[in-house]
Each structure stands twice: as structure tokens, then as C-alpha cells.
Amino acid sequence: MPLQGRRRSIHTNKITRTTFGTILVIASISGCHAATTTGDIITFTDAPTTMAIEAGSQASFDVTLRNSGDLYADVSINARLPDGISIVSGDGEQLVDMGKSADYHIVIAAGEDMASGTYPLEIADKSSVDQHTWHTIDLHVTGGSVATQVATEPANEEEHEEDETKSPGFGFMAVVVAFGSLMALAYHSRFL
């Protein structure tokens, strides 16, 4: 191999090793969010499965969310509420430390004209470091007329649509961009 070809090969190998090493260092830094998360990091450890409320009144329940990941997380409660039910308080955002739990005291209200029956009230953790995990509570409404139809709608339609179209995250994109850059650099260095 001529001397010029050998220099080009050595130069290409150095660039490839340097670029690959940089990608590995960036992906290993936990605070940069380049690593993709697997599994469910934010989970309900304590949440009711049933509760009762009288039409025209308020009721409350407590849930506990645990952060089993290695990142701090700002977590709030997302809800899909039956018609006639609203959240009065308790769904605000809290910082949940790594390996710790946070309690949420949630107050809901049932409209006066709400029909008696059992309705699904769905709650989920909402954070930027984890996929949403939905938990269903069977809500028994008393004191109203008999229910003829049960309907559940997201509390915020935009948030619900956002859940369904969630991207794979920055970690995945960082790997794709880095790999593409590496390939372009290797291709370009062939002509030096």
C-alpha cells in the first residue's frame, strides 16, 4: 500500500475511534438523557381499586407513586374522567427523587345531575422520563338517577393525543444522529 493510502487509512481509523468513543461517553452520562429508558420507572405503589361518591358531593383518595429510576422526575397525575366528574385538587406536579416515593391527595367532585352507577376513573403518572401507566378505579356514584350509558373522556384531549404519538425519545435520536454522522464522516474521509 502506498504511503499516502496508509496515512488515509490511519486517519480514518483515528476519526472512527474518536467519534465512537465520544458517542459512548455521551450515552453513558445519565444526566444527558441520551440513554433510553426501558420498563416502567414511575409506578403506582398504593392506589385504590374502588371508591364511592354521592352525586353533588366531593370525595378524596390517596395514591403513591414511586420513582425506581436513576433520574429525578417531575411527576403529576393525568386523568381520564367520566362525564360529570372533575378533579378539584391534588393532581399538581411534584419532584420525585430517585428511589423515593411521593403521595398525592386527590379530591374529586361529582355533578348534582350525575346518574347513579359504576364508572371507570383512570389515572396515570405523567413525567418526561417515563411512559404513562394507567390505573383504573371503579367509581360507584350513588344518589342520582340510574345510569343508562357510561362514557369516559380524557381530561385534556391534547394530552391524550400526545400520549399516543409519543416519540421514542432523545436517546434514540442521539444514537441515530451519531451513527449517521459517523457514517458520513467515514465516507467523506475516503476522499481525503
C-alpha positions in Angstrom: 0.0 0.0 0.0 1.4 3.4 -0.9 2.4 5.8 1.9 -0.5 8.2 1.1 -3.1 5.4 1.2 -1.7 4.2 4.6 -2.0 7.7 6.1 -5.5 8.0 4.9 -6.4 4.6 6.5 -4.7 5.6 9.8 -6.5 9.0 9.7 -9.9 7.3 9.1 -9.3 4.8 11.9 -8.5 7.6 14.3 -11.6 9.6 13.4 -13.8 6.5 13.7 -12.4 5.6 17.1 -12.7 9.2 18.3 -16.3 9.5 17.1 -17.3 6.1 18.5 -15.6 7.0 21.8 -17.5 10.3 22.0 -20.8 8.6 21.4 -20.1 6.1 24.2 -19.2 8.8 26.6 -22.3 10.9 25.8 -24.6 7.8 26.1 -23.1 6.8 29.5 -23.7 10.2 31.1 -27.1 9.6 33.0 -28.0 13.3 33.2 -27.9 14.0 29.5 -30.9 11.7 28.8 -29.1 10.1 25.9 -29.8 6.7 27.4 -33.2 5.3 26.5 -35.3 4.1 29.4 -36.7 0.6 29.5 -39.5 -0.7 31.6 -41.8 1.3 33.9 -39.8 3.7 36.1 -42.7 5.7 37.7 -45.2 3.3 39.2 -48.3 3.3 41.5 -47.4 1.5 44.7 -50.6 2.5 46.5 -53.9 3.4 44.7 -57.5 2.4 45.4 -59.3 0.0 43.0 -62.8 1.2 44.1 -64.3 4.2 45.7 -67.8 5.7 46.3 -69.1 9.2 45.8 -72.6 10.7 46.1 -73.9 12.8 43.3 -73.4 16.5 44.1 -70.6 15.9 46.6 -66.8 15.6 46.8 -64.6 12.6 47.8 -60.9 12.1 48.1 -58.4 9.4 47.7 -54.6 9.0 48.1 -52.2 7.5 45.6 -48.4 6.9 46.0 -46.0 7.0 43.1 -42.5 5.5 43.3 -39.5 6.6 41.1 -37.4 3.4 40.7 -35.2 5.1 38.0 -31.8 6.9 38.3 -33.1 10.3 37.3 -35.1 12.9 39.3 -38.6 13.2 37.9 -41.3 16.0 38.0 -44.4 13.9 38.2 -48.1 14.9 38.1 -51.3 12.9 37.8 -53.1 12.7 34.4 -56.8 11.6 34.4 -59.5 10.3 32.1 -62.7 11.3 33.8 -66.3 10.1 33.4 -68.8 12.8 32.3 -69.9 14.7 35.5 -66.7 14.1 37.4 -64.0 16.7 37.9 -60.7 17.0 39.8 -60.8 19.7 42.4 -57.2 19.4 43.7 -54.2 17.1 44.1 -53.1 16.5 40.6 -50.2 19.0 40.7 -46.6 18.3 39.8 -44.2 17.1 42.5 -40.4 16.3 42.3 -39.9 12.6 43.0 -36.3 11.8 44.0 -34.5 8.7 42.7 -35.6 5.6 44.6 -38.2 7.6 46.6 -42.0 7.9 46.6 -44.4 10.8 46.6 -48.0 10.9 47.9 -50.8 12.6 46.1 -54.1 13.5 47.9 -56.7 13.9 45.1 -60.1 15.4 45.6 -62.8 14.8 43.0 -66.3 16.2 42.6 -69.5 14.6 41.1 -72.1 16.8 39.5 -75.5 17.0 41.1 -77.2 15.6 38.0 -74.8 12.6 37.7 -76.6 9.3 37.3 -76.0 6.5 39.8 -73.8 3.7 38.6 -70.3 2.5 38.3 -67.9 4.4 36.2 -64.2 3.9 35.3 -62.0 6.7 36.6 -58.5 6.3 35.1 -55.4 7.9 36.5 -51.8 7.8 35.2 -48.4 9.1 36.2 -47.2 11.9 33.9 -43.5 12.7 33.6 -40.9 13.3 30.9 -38.7 10.3 32.0 -41.3 7.5 31.8 -44.2 6.2 29.8 -47.6 6.7 31.4 -49.0 3.8 33.4 -52.8 3.9 33.6 -54.6 2.7 36.7 -58.4 2.2 36.8 -60.6 3.0 39.8 -64.2 1.7 39.8 -66.1 4.8 40.9 -69.5 4.0 42.4 -71.8 7.0 42.2 -74.9 7.0 44.4 -77.8 9.4 45.0 -78.5 10.2 41.3 -80.8 8.8 38.7 -80.0 5.3 37.3 -77.1 5.4 34.7 -78.0 4.5 31.2 -74.7 5.0 29.5 -71.1 5.2 30.8 -68.7 7.5 28.9 -65.1 8.2 29.6 -63.2 11.0 28.0 -59.6 12.3 28.6 -59.5 15.3 31.0 -57.3 17.1 28.4 -57.7 15.9 24.8 -54.4 17.3 23.7 -52.5 15.3 26.5 -54.3 12.1 25.4 -53.3 12.6 21.8 -49.8 13.4 22.9 -49.6 10.1 24.7 -50.5 8.2 21.6 -47.9 9.9 19.4 -45.0 9.9 21.8 -41.6 9.8 20.1 -39.0 7.2 21.1 -37.1 9.9 23.0 -33.9 11.9 22.7 -31.7 8.8 23.5 -32.9 7.0 20.4 -32.5 10.1 18.2 -29.0 10.8 19.6 -27.9 7.3 18.6 -29.4 7.7 15.1 -27.8 11.1 14.5 -24.4 9.9 15.9 -24.4 6.8 13.7 -25.4 8.9 10.6 -22.6 11.4 11.4 -20.1 8.6 11.8 -21.1 7.0 8.5 -20.9 10.4 6.7 -17.5 11.1 8.3 -16.2 7.7 7.3 -17.5 8.1 3.7 -16.0 11.7 3.5 -12.6 10.6 4.8 -12.3 8.1 2.0 -11.8 11.0 -0.4 -9.1 12.8 1.7 
